[in-house]
Amino acid sequence: MQRNRVVSLLLFVSATALAQGQDAGARLAALESSVKAAQSAGDNSWMLISSALVLMMTGPGLALFYGGLVRKKNVLGTMMQSFVLMGLVTVLWAVVGYSLVFSEGSPFLGGLKYLFLNGVGAAPNPDYAATIPQQTFMVYQLMFAIITPALISGAFAERMKFSTMLLFMTLWSFVVYFPMAHMVWGKGGFLNAALGGKVPCFDFAGGTVVHISSGVSALVCALVLGKRLGYPREPMPPHNVVLSLIGAGLLWVGWFGFNAGSAVNAGKLATSAFAATHFSASAAALSWAFCEWWQKGRPSVLGIASGMVAGLATITPASGFVSIPAALMIGLAAGATCYFAVTHLKSRFGYDDSLDVFGVHGVGSTLGMLMLGFLASTLINPAVAVTWKQDGQVVSLAGGAGQFVNQFKGVAFTMLFAGTATFVILKVVNALVGLRVSEEDETQGLDLTQHGESAYND
């Protein structure tokens, strides 16, 4: 009898302990679920804010920056190009663009899995962003697809027909941007160092995809279209530097979403990219200003704004891989290099890149990509610590001569691909609808001849 009581007591104690253990396990599981939900909510909030910041870079940021730099008879036509691309590229992206970039396909272009955004909803895509809805990721990447062709418009400002611009930008998005974005950011893309690419090229936020591709394409546009009437004999000063400064300020703020948002979460990598972005822009603004002071005897307000944009474009590919001291170094180099590209290189070869897209974005991001090859730090981004099999040899991707070669390959490929494709597109578009407005329309201005409006009616 006594033995039975002991056995019963032991069974009761064991059952109670088991129940308590299960309860504790359930509470721990619930706590872990709550933590993951909070992380996901925080990441999603940051990515939605970043999406809005990048969209702000195009309208009103780039629209104001470019609009203030042209003559007053072309300000609306120039700003219109940025705003209409917000609508045009969004539709292209929804129909097929996102799928061609981020669904699996060949090393050079994605497939049609996400045609009309089929299956792009609340569930995350673990290949790209495991803690946020794929729809958020899709919207964020859309903003990059919008601003990239908008950057090109600065090269042919004041002389391309509006209908031509729409056709050119549509073809350019399909032939250049969507393939480049897949190659650099898509799973299995040719230049994707993280997701099975052939060339381990680092590009955190779009040095190749956005700035080099648009910069080189801008140069080709300037060469094919030819110079504006009267350039360079007649002075063509900016009609409103105040507008450009407001736009530049919006670009600086929006660029934090551009670079820090590319971490695709609200963690420490986003903080590092945010800081690198700011310090590079600041150093480049000063570097440009002092170069101008030295060359011309005084620094200009527009010069310091241009230097800031150069610093932002140059740090973009490196922002998630380098320390603050490295970012300062990149910024100082960016300001001086882009200043001499805009002043000396442009005058030496005589091309009319109206708003210096190539000199700032193309040259700047090329410099950033190459400097990243030496400055990529394993302390900033774990991806740098990954080893890579190349020609049967295991090599490190940390900063050094080896990674510099990989970066150079990525830059060279982008320049050749974007430049050749843009030249072919322009020739096709010219054969179909022509490229330039008539001399009479160019003299009168694009605002009236293309849109029937005037920015200033007093």
N, C-alpha and C positions, 0 to 999 in steps of 0.2 A: 504493500500500500504506500509506504513511504517512498519507495522507489518510483512508483507511478506519479506521485506528486512532484518529485524532482524532475522527472522527464517532462511532465506537463509544463512546469515552470520554465525549463530550458527552451521548450518549443515556443512558449509565449514570448520569452525574451528574444529569441532568434527572429520570430515573426515581426516583433516590434522594431528590432534593429534593421531588418530587411526593409520594412515599410518606410522607416526613417531614411534609410540609405537611398531608396528609390525616390522619396520625396526630395531629398537633397540633390540627387541627380537631375530630377526634373527642374528644380529651381535653378541649378547651374546651367542646364540647357536653355531655359527661358532667359537667363541673364546673357548668355552668349548670343542668343537670337536678338535680344534687345540691343546689344552692342553692335552687332552687324547691321541692324536696321538703322541705328543712329549714324554709323559710318556711311552707309549708303545714302541716307538723307543728306548728310553733310557734303558728301562728294557730289551728289546730284545738284544741290543748291549752288555749289561753286561752279559747276560746269554750265548751269543755266545762266549764271551771272557772266561767266566768261564768254558764252555765246553772244549775249547782248553786247558785251564790250567789243568783241570782234566785229559785229555788225555795225556798231557805232563808228568803227574805224573807216568804213566805206561811206556811210551816210549818217552823220554829217561830216566826219573827219576828213576823209580824202576829198570829198566834194568841195569843201571849203578851202582846203589847202591848195588844190589844183585851181579852183575857181578864182582865187585871189591872184594867182600867178599869171593868168592870161590877160589879154586886153579886154576892156569892158564890153566890146561888141561881141565877145565870145564867152562871157562868164556863164550864162544860162546853158548854152550848148555843152560846155565843159562839165558843169555840175550834173546836167541831165544824163551824161554817160554813166556816172557812178550810180545814180538812182535807178535808171532803167535796168542796169545789170543786176540790181538787187532782185528785181522781179523776174528777169529772163533766166538767170542762172538757177534761181529757186525752182522754177518749173522744170528745167532740164534735170536738175538734181533729183527731184521727186519721181520723174518718169523713169530715168535710167542711170543718171550720173552716179548716185550713191552705190548702186549695184556694180557698176563697172569699176569702181574704186575698191570697195570693201567686201565683195563676194569673191570666193576663190575661183581662179581661172588659170591663165598662163602667167609667166613671170612679168609680162608686159601689160596685161589688161585683165580685169576681173570678168566674172560671168554675169548671168541675168537672174540670179537667185532672188535678188531684192527688187526686181522690176516693179515699178509703181509702189515702191516701199512695202511690198508684200512681206509680212513676217517681221517688220521692224516696229516693235512695240515696247511694252514695259519690261520684258525679260532682257537681262544683260547679254551681251556677246562677250564671252570670256576671253576671246582672242584679242580684243581691243580694250575693253573697259568692263571689268568684272563686277563693279559695285554700282553702276548706274544703268538706267534703262538704255537699251540700244537706240531708242528714239532720241534721247538726249545726246548721245554720241553722234548720231546722224545730223542733228541740228547744228551741233558745234562744228562739225567738219564742213557743213554747208557754208558757213561764214567764210571759211578759207577759200572755197570755190568761188565765192562772190568777189572778194577783194582782189584776187590775183589778176583776172583780166582787167579789172578796173584800174590797176596800176599801169597797165600798158597804155591806156588811153592818154596818159600824159605825154607820150612820145609823139603822137600824131595830132595833138591839140591844135585847133584852129584851122584844120584843112581837110579832114575826112568827112564824107557824107554820112548822115545819120543812118540811112538804110544800109550802107556799106558796113558801118560799125556793128550793127546788129548781126548781120550775116557773118562777118569776120569773127566776132566774139563767140558766136554759136559754134562755128567750125573749130575755132581754137580750143574751146572747152573740150570738145570731143577728141580732137586729134592730139592735143598737147597736155592739157591739165589732167583729164581723167586718167590717161596712161601714166603720167608722171606721179600722180598721187598714189596710184596702185603700186607702182614700182618701189616707191620709198616707204609707204605706210601700210600697204595691203599685205595680207598673209601670202607668203611665197613670192612677194614682189622682188624684182631683179636687184634693187639696191637696199633691200630691207635687212638690216643687220640683226634684227631681233626675231623675225618670223620666217626664217628659211630662205633668205635671198642668196644670190650668187656673189654679190660684192658687199662686204660688211661696211657700208658707208653710214656714218652717224649723221642724222639730221633731225634735231629735236622738234623744231616747230616750223620748218618750211624753207630752209635756205635754198635748196634745189627746187622744190615743188613750187614755191611761191615767188621768191625774189630773183633767183638766177634765171628761171624759165621766163618770167615776165620781163626782166631786164634785157636779156638777149633778144627776146621777141620784139621788145620796144626798139632796140637798135636796128633790127631788120626792118621794122615798119618805117622808121625815120629815113633809112637809106632808100627803100623802095618808093615811098611816097615823094621823096625829095623835100627841098626846103620850102618854108613859108615864103610868100611873095615879099620881097624886100629884105629877106634875111641873108647875110648879117649886116647889110648896109644901113638899114633903117633901125633906129632904137625901138625895142619892144619891151619896155619895162612892165613889171606887174602893175595891174590897175588898182589893186587894193591889198597891201601887205597885211593890214589888220585882219582881213578874212583869212589869209594864209596862216597867220599866227594862231588864230582861234582853232583852225583845222589842225595845225601841228600839235597844239595842246591836247586836243581830243585824240589824236593818233598816239601820243605818248601814254595817256591813260588807258586807251583801248588795248595797247600792246601788252599790258599785263595779262589780259585775258588771252591774247594771242600766244604768248610764251609760257606763262605760268599755267594757263589752262591746258597746255599740251601735256602736263603731267597726268591728266585725266583723273585726278583725285585731289583732295584737299590736304595732302600730306606734306612732308618735309621737302620733297622734290619740287613741289609747286612753290614753296617758300624760297628755295635756292634759285629757281628760274626767275622768280619775281625780282629778287635782289640783283641777280646778274643783269637783268634787263635794265633796271634803273641806273646802275652804276656805269654800264657801258654807254647808255644814252648821254649821261651827264659828262663823262670823259670826252666823248666824241664832239659834243657841242662846244666844249672849251677848246679842243684840238683844232676844229675847223675855224673857230673865231680867231685863235692866235695865228694860224696860217694866213688868214685873210688880213689880219692886222699887219703881219710881217710883209705880205706881198703888196697890199694896197694902201697901207698907212692908217687904216681904221677898220674895226670890225663892224659888220652890219647886223641888223636885227634878223633879216632873212637868212643870213649866213649861219647864225647860231641855231636857228630853227632847222635849217637843212642839215647841219651837223648832227643835231639830235636824231633826225630821221635816219641818217646814215648809221649812227651808232645802234639804233634799234634794228635796222635791217641786217647789220653785220653780226650782232649777237644772237639773232634768231636761231640759227642752226646749232649754236653752241650753248644756249642758255641753260639747258638741263644737264650739261656735262662738265661745266667749269666752275671754279671758285670765284669769289669776288675779286681778288687780286688779278686773276686771269681776265675777268670781265673788264676791269679797268684798262688792262693792257690792250685788249681787243678794241675798246672804245677809242683809246688814244690813236691807235693805228688807223681805225676807221675814219675818224675825222680828217686826218691829214691825207690819207689815200684818196678818199672820195672827193675832197676839195680839189686835188690836183687832177683827178679824172674829169670833173665838171668844168674846170677852167682850162687846163693845159691840153689834156687829151682831146677834148671836144674841139677846141680851136685848131689843134694840130691837124686833125683829120677832116674838119669842116662839116660834120654832119649836124642836122638840126633836130636833135632830141629835145623837143620844146621845153619839157619840164624836168629834164635830167633823170629819167627813169633808169637808164643804163648806168650812168655815172654814180648814182646813189644806191640803187637796189641791186643791179647786176654786179658791179664792182665790189660793193660792200659785202654782199653775202658770199661772193667768191672768196674774199679775204677771210671772212668768218669761218667758212667751211675748211679752208686750208689751215688756219691757225688752230682750229679745233683738233686737227690731226696731231698736233704736238701738245695741246693743253688738256685733252680729255682726262678726267681724274676719276679713279676708282672710288675716291672718298665722297664724291658728289653723286654718282650714279652707278649702281651695281652692274648695269649693262656693260660698262666699260671693262669690268673684270672678266667678262666672258672670253674664252679662247675660241679660236676659229681654225678649221682645217682648210688649208690653202695649198694646193699642189701637193697634197699628201703630208704637209708639214703642219704642226699645231703652232699657231701664232697668237700673240696677245693683241687685243684691241685697245690697250691703254695708249696714252699719248706717246708718240715716238715716230721714227721714220717709217715704220711699217704702216701705221694707221694714216700717216700723211699721204702715203701712196694710195691707200683706199679712198681717202677723201678726194684726192686729185682725180681718180678714176670717175667718181661720182660727178664732180664738177665738169669734167671734160665731156662725159656722156650727155649731161643735161644741156650744155651749151650746143653741142652738135645736134642733138635731137630737136630741141626747141627752135634753134635757128633755122635748120633745114625745113622743118615742118611749117614754120611761120612763113618762110619765103614761098613755099609751094601754095599755101592757103591764100596768100596775097595775090599770087598770079591767077589762081582760079577765080577769086572774087573780082579781080580787075576785069577778067574776061566776061564775067556774068553781068556785073552792074557798075563797074568802074570804081575807082578809089577816092578820087578827090572831087571836091566841089569845083565849080567853074571859077575862073579868075574874078569875074564880077561878084559872085556870091562870097568869095573869100574876102574881097575888098569891103563888101558891105557888112560882113560878119555872120557867123553861124546862128546867132540868136534869132535874127529876123528871117534869114533865108531858109533855115532848117526847121524853125519852131514858131515863127510868126510872133515872137515876143521880144521885149526889151527889158533888161534888168533895171534900168534907171529911166524913169519917165518924167522926171522933173525938168 
